[in-house]
Amino acid sequence: MKVAFISLGCSKNLVVTEEIIGLFKKHNYEIVNDASEAEIIIINTCGFIDSAKSEGIDTILEMSDYKKDNCKYLIVTGCLVERYIEDLEKEMPEVDLFIPIRDYDKLWEQIDILVNQRNTKDQLDFHNRVLSTGDNMAYLKIAEGCSNYCTFCAIPYIQGKYVSRDYDDILLEAKELADKGISELVVIAQDTTKYGVDLYGKPRLAELLEDISKIEGIKWIRFLYSYPETITDELIETVKNNKKICKYFDIPIQHINDRVLKLMNRKSDGKSIRKIVDKIRKEIPGVIVRTTLIVGFPTEKEEEFEELYDFVKEYKFDRLGAFAYSCEEGTAASKIKEQIDEDIKEDRRNRIMLLQQGISKEKMQEKIGNKYTVIIESMTEDGKYFVGRSYMDVPSEDGVIYVDYDPSIVINEYIDVLIYGGSEYDLYAKIEKK
């Protein structure tokens, strides 16, 4: 039978989708990209914020239309199912099977019973996933869940507490990926800097990155979502001194006002956030610092937002995303009576992003005349440019570098380029003729 997959939400969710694809491929199903051709459609959903929930529902309804034609079985899994399975089962009878995260150990068993009326047991396996991120890059998930319990976030209630993967198993998977030709690994977890604390009694991210860097064939290593309070001197030194680790910190600070941070149950205050960003920039020349912010958190006063705005203006982050607070049922913040008006939240988000647009353009202009190593991944439709990324660019999140067409350039290779121009988020480059 032909099977199509749709993966919604974050990169951590995508890894699960790749594991599910691996199971179907192992059992000799044909994987197709076009849902209209599929007899089985699998949707892996996100349930993090309202927009993600809406996307999940809309996708389910869209895919259910294919049941009029080829599709025999529509199967939905992921965070949305974990959170709302009873409501979904009542409201969406067109779905043949809902599988919540808590039942992932029985995922294949349930699918086999539905499709083949037999009971074959099998398990999701990091070592048997089918990569969907191209020939060069793969995500490497090092932990599940989260134990931070930020008051705005439902992830601990959906995915459970933070659980680190076995150290040696991660290294084994990294080597397997390198053997397949993967040269860039993006290390992910809800909070990478807490890796190892639950298993080994201490953080081991820096050590893990060092060991991954020793694997032949790996050229770039990234790690995403490092919380400010758990960024250690050891980690900073590792990033500074290891040539394979991209000089890039993704630090979700969410706010800078102390009262709001405390209300969010964040473990850092404004002073410590400034201190860690200053230290990283001082210790690592050329480092890229990315952050995410939440505006319109319940009770956020205009002057507290202005403090955040002024901080963004002063610190000039290389990459920044701002989100209007989404009231998630079951979280502590949802119970706060003084919720901010939606129009005010959107206005504050737009003001931050307009400010950041100017900062980003300024940052791009500063890079003109610099030379960078770039991985070439594709070409524009008109054939004028090759499209690549440098150490500064996280795939699917940041901008790209457009490189003038040159017949010597080969897709999937690393080349050195000279920057000659920039827009708000992207750069333009050429191969420097010798």
Secondary structure, DSSP 8 states (H G I E B T S, - for coil): -EEEEEE-S-HHHHHHHHHHHHHHHHTT-EE-S-GGG-SEEEEEE--SSHHHHHHHHHHHHHHHGGGGTT--EEEEEEHHHHHHHHHHHHH-TT-SEEE-GGGGGGHHHHHHHHHHSS-------GGG----STTTEEEEE-EES-----TT--HHHHH-S-EE--HHHHHHHHHHHHHTT--EEEEE-SSGGGTTHHHHSS--HHHHHHHHHTSTT--EEEE----GGG--HHHHHHHHH-TTB-SEEE---B---HHHHHHTT-S--HHHHHHHHHHHHHHSTT-EEEEEEEES-TT--HHHHHHHHHHHHHH--SEEEEEE----TTSSGGG-S----HHHHHHHHHHHHHHHHHHHHHHHHHTTT-EEEEEEEEE-TTSSEEEEE-TT--TTTS--EEEE--TT--TT-EEEEEEEEE-SS-EEEE----
